[in-house]
Amino acid sequence: MMYPLVRELAADGVPVTVTCRVLKIARQPYYRWLVCPVTDAELLEAYRANALFDAHTEDPEFGYRFLIDEAADAGEVMCERTAWRLCSSNGVKGQ
């Protein structure tokens, strides 16, 4: 995402308009991002990944299919595909 770069350049004195034009991004989504830099979807994904990681720490031999049940017991319900994607992207593997 380019928005943190736009924010840093704006702090250094480069106008947001110029930065957005050079990076070929719209200004309005940047200003919307400034108000709320972490979306609800990103926050939910972080909670789910944390629940999977905690379950994996307790039982490192479990794969993502067993970790789904442990995460659901912790209050983070998700489908198998989401659990697989989060485990895969975060390096959580069963033994």
Z-matrix of the N, CA and C atoms (Angstrom, degrees):
N
C 1 1.441
C 2 1.528 1 108.60
N 3 1.286 2 116.22 1 137.96
C 4 1.455 3 122.36 2 -175.33
C 5 1.527 4 113.40 3 -90.19
N 6 1.330 5 118.07 4 -10.98
C 7 1.456 6 119.77 5 -173.06
C 8 1.526 7 114.17 6 -62.50
N 9 1.335 8 120.47 7 -39.03
C 10 1.465 9 117.96 8 175.72
C 11 1.535 10 112.55 9 -61.19
N 12 1.319 11 116.74 10 -35.00
C 13 1.458 12 120.34 11 177.20
C 14 1.521 13 110.73 12 -64.79
N 15 1.323 14 117.12 13 -42.10
C 16 1.463 15 121.26 14 178.13
C 17 1.524 16 109.65 15 -61.18
N 18 1.328 17 116.81 16 -42.34
C 19 1.465 18 121.13 17 179.77
C 20 1.528 19 110.95 18 -63.82
N 21 1.336 20 117.01 19 -42.92
C 22 1.469 21 120.12 20 179.33
C 23 1.525 22 111.38 21 -65.01
N 24 1.315 23 116.51 22 -42.52
C 25 1.465 24 119.38 23 178.84
C 26 1.524 25 111.52 24 -66.19
N 27 1.336 26 116.96 25 -36.05
C 28 1.467 27 120.51 26 177.23
C 29 1.527 28 110.40 27 -65.05
N 30 1.333 29 117.28 28 -36.50
C 31 1.463 30 120.56 29 177.29
C 32 1.525 31 111.08 30 -67.06
N 33 1.333 32 116.85 31 -28.44
C 34 1.467 33 121.40 32 178.05
C 35 1.530 34 112.89 33 -84.42
N 36 1.330 35 116.79 34 -2.33
C 37 1.455 36 120.19 35 176.35
C 38 1.512 37 115.92 36 104.21
N 39 1.311 38 118.20 37 0.05
C 40 1.474 39 120.86 38 177.74
C 41 1.530 40 107.71 39 -81.50
N 42 1.337 41 118.63 40 125.65
C 43 1.460 42 120.40 41 -178.99
C 44 1.540 43 112.31 42 -60.57
N 45 1.316 44 114.82 43 140.90
C 46 1.466 45 120.99 44 -179.87
C 47 1.517 46 110.36 45 -60.01
N 48 1.315 47 116.96 46 -38.12
C 49 1.465 48 121.04 47 -179.81
C 50 1.523 49 111.35 48 -58.83
N 51 1.317 50 115.80 49 -44.79
C 52 1.472 51 120.36 50 -178.76
C 53 1.525 52 110.31 51 -67.48
N 54 1.323 53 116.95 52 -45.65
C 55 1.465 54 120.88 53 -179.25
C 56 1.526 55 111.19 54 -60.57
N 57 1.327 56 116.14 55 -45.06
C 58 1.469 57 119.73 56 -179.68
C 59 1.524 58 111.31 57 -64.96
N 60 1.324 59 116.79 58 -37.17
C 61 1.455 60 119.85 59 178.80
C 62 1.528 61 110.83 60 -65.98
N 63 1.332 62 116.98 61 -42.79
C 64 1.466 63 120.83 62 -179.09
C 65 1.529 64 110.76 63 -67.40
N 66 1.330 65 116.77 64 -40.78
C 67 1.470 66 120.83 65 -178.90
C 68 1.522 67 112.78 66 -81.68
N 69 1.334 68 115.89 67 -6.19
C 70 1.472 69 122.72 68 -179.91
C 71 1.521 70 111.80 69 59.08
N 72 1.329 71 114.96 70 48.58
C 73 1.460 72 121.49 71 173.80
C 74 1.519 73 108.32 72 -125.88
N 75 1.320 74 116.45 73 154.99
C 76 1.463 75 121.28 74 -179.38
C 77 1.530 76 110.11 75 -80.10
N 78 1.323 77 115.69 76 149.48
C 79 1.467 78 119.96 77 -179.37
C 80 1.524 79 112.53 78 -76.21
N 81 1.322 80 117.50 79 -38.12
C 82 1.469 81 120.16 80 -174.74
C 83 1.531 82 112.56 81 -58.87
N 84 1.338 83 119.94 82 -46.55
C 85 1.469 84 118.18 83 177.10
C 86 1.526 85 112.47 84 -62.66
N 87 1.326 86 116.89 85 -31.06
C 88 1.474 87 119.30 86 176.54
C 89 1.517 88 110.66 87 -63.14
N 90 1.334 89 117.07 88 -46.71
C 91 1.463 90 119.82 89 179.63
C 92 1.531 91 111.44 90 -66.16
N 93 1.316 92 116.72 91 -33.93
C 94 1.462 93 120.73 92 175.65
C 95 1.522 94 109.79 93 -65.15
N 96 1.326 95 116.94 94 -40.06
C 97 1.461 96 122.05 95 178.52
C 98 1.531 97 110.70 96 -65.44
N 99 1.316 98 117.67 97 -35.96
C 100 1.466 99 120.70 98 178.92
C 101 1.525 100 111.61 99 -60.18
N 102 1.323 101 116.49 100 -36.72
C 103 1.460 102 120.53 101 -179.71
C 104 1.525 103 110.49 102 -69.58
N 105 1.315 104 116.90 103 -40.58
C 106 1.472 105 121.38 104 -177.43
C 107 1.529 106 108.81 105 -140.23
N 108 1.353 107 118.46 106 86.55
C 109 1.462 108 120.29 107 -175.26
C 110 1.534 109 114.65 108 -70.58
N 111 1.321 110 117.83 109 -19.91
C 112 1.464 111 120.69 110 178.56
C 113 1.525 112 107.65 111 -114.22
N 114 1.329 113 116.33 112 118.56
C 115 1.459 114 120.31 113 -179.12
C 116 1.521 115 110.47 114 -78.21
N 117 1.322 116 115.66 115 163.83
C 118 1.466 117 120.70 116 177.59
C 119 1.522 118 111.19 117 -62.23
N 120 1.328 119 116.49 118 -37.54
C 121 1.464 120 120.52 119 179.72
C 122 1.528 121 111.24 120 -65.27
N 123 1.330 122 117.08 121 -40.83
C 124 1.463 123 120.73 122 178.49
C 125 1.526 124 110.99 123 -66.38
N 126 1.330 125 116.72 124 -38.27
C 127 1.453 126 120.79 125 178.77
C 128 1.523 127 110.77 126 -66.73
N 129 1.337 128 117.10 127 -43.50
C 130 1.463 129 121.16 128 177.58
C 131 1.525 130 110.73 129 -62.07
N 132 1.318 131 117.15 130 -41.96
C 133 1.458 132 120.85 131 178.33
C 134 1.529 133 111.21 132 -62.71
N 135 1.315 134 116.65 133 -39.00
C 136 1.468 135 120.41 134 178.80
C 137 1.530 136 111.04 135 -65.70
N 138 1.332 137 117.65 136 -41.89
C 139 1.467 138 120.43 137 177.29
C 140 1.532 139 111.29 138 -63.10
N 141 1.326 140 116.02 139 -41.92
C 142 1.465 141 119.84 140 179.18
C 143 1.527 142 111.57 141 -65.74
N 144 1.329 143 116.95 142 -43.36
C 145 1.461 144 120.53 143 178.56
C 146 1.519 145 110.46 144 -63.25
N 147 1.317 146 117.29 145 -38.61
C 148 1.457 147 121.01 146 178.43
C 149 1.523 148 111.07 147 -65.11
N 150 1.332 149 117.44 148 -41.57
C 151 1.463 150 120.82 149 178.17
C 152 1.532 151 110.62 150 -63.55
N 153 1.324 152 117.30 151 -41.17
C 154 1.464 153 120.54 152 177.82
C 155 1.529 154 110.82 153 -65.76
N 156 1.323 155 116.94 154 -41.79
C 157 1.456 156 120.96 155 -179.99
C 158 1.534 157 110.79 156 -64.92
N 159 1.341 158 116.91 157 -42.77
C 160 1.465 159 120.22 158 177.78
C 161 1.526 160 111.15 159 -62.47
N 162 1.335 161 116.62 160 -41.76
C 163 1.468 162 120.27 161 178.52
C 164 1.527 163 110.01 162 -65.62
N 165 1.312 164 117.66 163 -37.23
C 166 1.462 165 121.11 164 178.96
C 167 1.523 166 110.99 165 -68.68
N 168 1.318 167 116.93 166 -35.42
C 169 1.463 168 120.73 167 178.76
C 170 1.528 169 110.42 168 -64.35
N 171 1.334 170 116.26 169 -38.53
C 172 1.466 171 120.68 170 179.41
C 173 1.526 172 111.54 171 -71.72
N 174 1.318 173 116.79 172 -39.56
C 175 1.465 174 122.02 173 -178.06
C 176 1.533 175 109.20 174 -132.27
N 177 1.332 176 118.42 175 83.19
C 178 1.471 177 120.07 176 -174.23
C 179 1.524 178 114.86 177 -68.22
N 180 1.317 179 118.15 178 -14.48
C 181 1.457 180 119.05 179 -179.43
C 182 1.528 181 112.50 180 -82.49
N 183 1.322 182 117.60 181 -12.02
C 184 1.461 183 121.16 182 -177.86
C 185 1.525 184 110.85 183 -77.31
N 186 1.333 185 114.98 184 141.73
C 187 1.456 186 121.58 185 172.33
C 188 1.521 187 109.65 186 -89.81
N 189 1.315 188 116.70 187 -176.86
C 190 1.456 189 120.07 188 -173.88
C 191 1.525 190 112.65 189 -63.97
N 192 1.321 191 118.68 190 -29.22
C 193 1.472 192 119.93 191 -178.97
C 194 1.518 193 112.05 192 -66.80
N 195 1.321 194 117.11 193 -36.76
C 196 1.461 195 120.08 194 176.98
C 197 1.529 196 111.04 195 -79.52
N 198 1.318 197 116.34 196 -30.02
C 199 1.457 198 120.05 197 -179.75
C 200 1.521 199 112.01 198 -68.67
N 201 1.340 200 117.23 199 -25.62
C 202 1.464 201 120.94 200 177.59
C 203 1.517 202 110.25 201 -59.18
N 204 1.330 203 116.76 202 -44.24
C 205 1.459 204 120.82 203 -179.76
C 206 1.527 205 111.14 204 -64.78
N 207 1.323 206 116.49 205 -41.06
C 208 1.465 207 120.34 206 179.15
C 209 1.535 208 110.21 207 -65.13
N 210 1.319 209 116.77 208 -40.89
C 211 1.463 210 119.99 209 179.12
C 212 1.527 211 110.73 210 -67.62
N 213 1.338 212 117.10 211 -36.52
C 214 1.463 213 120.60 212 177.61
C 215 1.521 214 110.71 213 -64.81
N 216 1.327 215 117.19 214 -38.21
C 217 1.468 216 120.66 215 176.25
C 218 1.528 217 111.29 216 -63.56
N 219 1.338 218 116.25 217 -29.03
C 220 1.467 219 121.26 218 178.50
C 221 1.533 220 111.44 219 -84.43
N 222 1.340 221 117.09 220 -3.57
C 223 1.459 222 120.64 221 176.35
C 224 1.510 223 115.75 222 102.57
N 225 1.324 224 118.17 223 4.73
C 226 1.466 225 121.74 224 179.64
C 227 1.524 226 109.63 225 -112.08
N 228 1.314 227 115.71 226 92.39
C 229 1.465 228 121.86 227 -179.16
C 230 1.529 229 109.10 228 -86.24
N 231 1.334 230 115.90 229 136.13
C 232 1.470 231 121.04 230 179.50
C 233 1.523 232 109.07 231 -154.95
N 234 1.321 233 116.34 232 164.33
C 235 1.457 234 120.46 233 177.45
C 236 1.533 235 109.62 234 -83.94
N 237 1.332 236 116.00 235 168.02
C 238 1.465 237 121.04 236 -177.59
C 239 1.521 238 111.99 237 -62.43
N 240 1.311 239 117.01 238 -40.08
C 241 1.464 240 120.62 239 -178.32
C 242 1.534 241 111.27 240 -62.80
N 243 1.335 242 116.76 241 -40.99
C 244 1.466 243 120.58 242 178.05
C 245 1.522 244 110.45 243 -64.82
N 246 1.330 245 116.20 244 -43.65
C 247 1.467 246 119.86 245 179.26
C 248 1.525 247 110.69 246 -63.63
N 249 1.317 248 116.91 247 -41.92
C 250 1.468 249 119.75 248 178.37
C 251 1.520 250 110.89 249 -61.27
N 252 1.350 251 116.83 250 -46.20
C 253 1.461 252 121.35 251 -179.06
C 254 1.525 253 111.18 252 -61.56
N 255 1.328 254 117.03 253 -44.74
C 256 1.461 255 120.20 254 -179.65
C 257 1.526 256 111.49 255 -66.93
N 258 1.323 257 116.91 256 -42.21
C 259 1.467 258 119.79 257 178.16
C 260 1.526 259 110.66 258 -64.97
N 261 1.308 260 116.30 259 -42.08
C 262 1.458 261 120.27 260 -178.79
C 263 1.525 262 111.71 261 -65.22
N 264 1.314 263 116.48 262 -44.53
C 265 1.460 264 119.73 263 -176.92
C 266 1.540 265 112.42 264 -73.02
N 267 1.332 266 117.12 265 -22.93
C 268 1.469 267 120.29 266 -179.04
C 269 1.516 268 113.01 267 -102.98
N 270 1.321 269 117.69 268 4.11
C 271 1.457 270 120.71 269 175.98
C 272 1.511 271 114.69 270 74.99
N 273 1.322 272 118.11 271 23.54
C 274 1.464 273 122.01 272 178.18
C 275 1.512 274 108.02 273 -89.41
N 276 1.336 275 116.24 274 113.88
C 277 1.467 276 120.99 275 -177.31
C 278 1.508 277 109.89 276 -131.36
N 279 1.308 278 116.45 277 142.63
C 280 1.455 279 121.43 278 174.16
C 281 1.515 280 110.69 279 -77.17
N 282 1.305 281 115.00 280 158.89
C 283 1.475 282 118.25 281 -178.21
C 284 1.492 283 112.20 282 -101.94
